[in-house]
Amino acid sequence: MTELTKTDFRLATMLTRVAVLASAMLVLASCYDIHYQPVFDNFPDEEYAIPYDREVIPAEGDTCWFNYHLEKVMVKAVDVVHPVKDLKWEVLIDGKQYGETRKNNKDGLAFNRDKWWQERTGIQHPFYQTFFEVPANPSVNTRKIEVRASINNSLVLDSDEWGEWFNIFESIQAGKVFSDEMMPSHSLEKSQANIFEPVQINMHKCDEANSLWWYKSKGICDSLVWSIRGFEDTKVIMEHGHETIYFGHQFTHPGELESVLSAYKDGKVIYEDVKNITITNKKDFLMFDWEDIISGTAEGGSYHNTFDDNRWFSSGVSCEDGNPVVIFNWNNWVDHSEEENRRILREYISHIYGEPVYTEKSEVESQWAGLFVRRDDRYRPECIWMTETSAVALFYVYNELTETGDWKIIAEPLRK
């Protein structure tokens, strides 16, 4: 083979290899297609993927946004008519859908995005942003704002092969703020009272309100509840067509107490109006001074339970030959129980005067005879308290006529 022939052969071989490689690349390329799918991170131009710019969405509402872009993906060759995987998304307010379900970046809003975006961020045009509106929050409670999305797994137009929902936006919207002057309040007839001394409690409304229901109509609160701080019992002031403008209450526990009017919205306390009151225990026994019983100016009676009409304390007083006595009771019209009465009376008197001094049966019986002039043979004392002015005992009495028994408290002045 001549030198020229060898050269031609090498050239022909090289060209053949190039042709084969080109053919292989063409065949390889023809086996793959390109499609695009929504992605929420790894933005090509990260500086334009600006997140929502407020830590908390204002109570008056706002135009918000989330970011996404279309990422190119190589797939094996298919008959791609719709080369983009669709995105659907919806806004949730406290877990409930707000507005329509949207697709891709079609937000349905009518405003000049370029102008608004430049005023908001200083950047000329929005790039990766899809916008949505959050309405004003009518409640004083904060609420959770979310956007959830789903990506279609198919490249077929209008396919229903949607993937699982996932969150692409989360924030908190502030609650509506009302001034203190606009909120419900209350007042107490007096700032100091003895235990069981009646105190009138008055509800007040702002100047614009014609009734307590005005607060509900304005979305300020759903209900009003009164309570004493540190105690479980509550009294509904406004709820379900009912409102209480004023009421009387007899505080049963001494101390520096807080009277609390709580405004509720959607099951949460959104405002408290607090008033202080000093409850004292300065009388000889609970609500009585012995001299008042001797002089006939003191009377027993029932003490209305603000929190429960079916359960209350009561007392009876008498005086014979200058010897005053008080019988103190716990009453229960719903589920009367001797044991419950015993427990409540013992716990209450112990709270007021400390633990009983005499609890052993022999001690109680010996002290009973010397301390209580007005005792009855039917009384069976269990324990005795001693105060600076009084002897107090818990006793059981059985009535043979009615064949019923109950626990009671008896109190008499200490003999000098």
Summary of the structure (lengths in Angstrom):
residues: 416
radius of gyration: 40.7
end to end distance: 149.4
largest distance: 155.9
contacts: 1120
relative contact order: 0.08
helix: 19%
strand: 42%
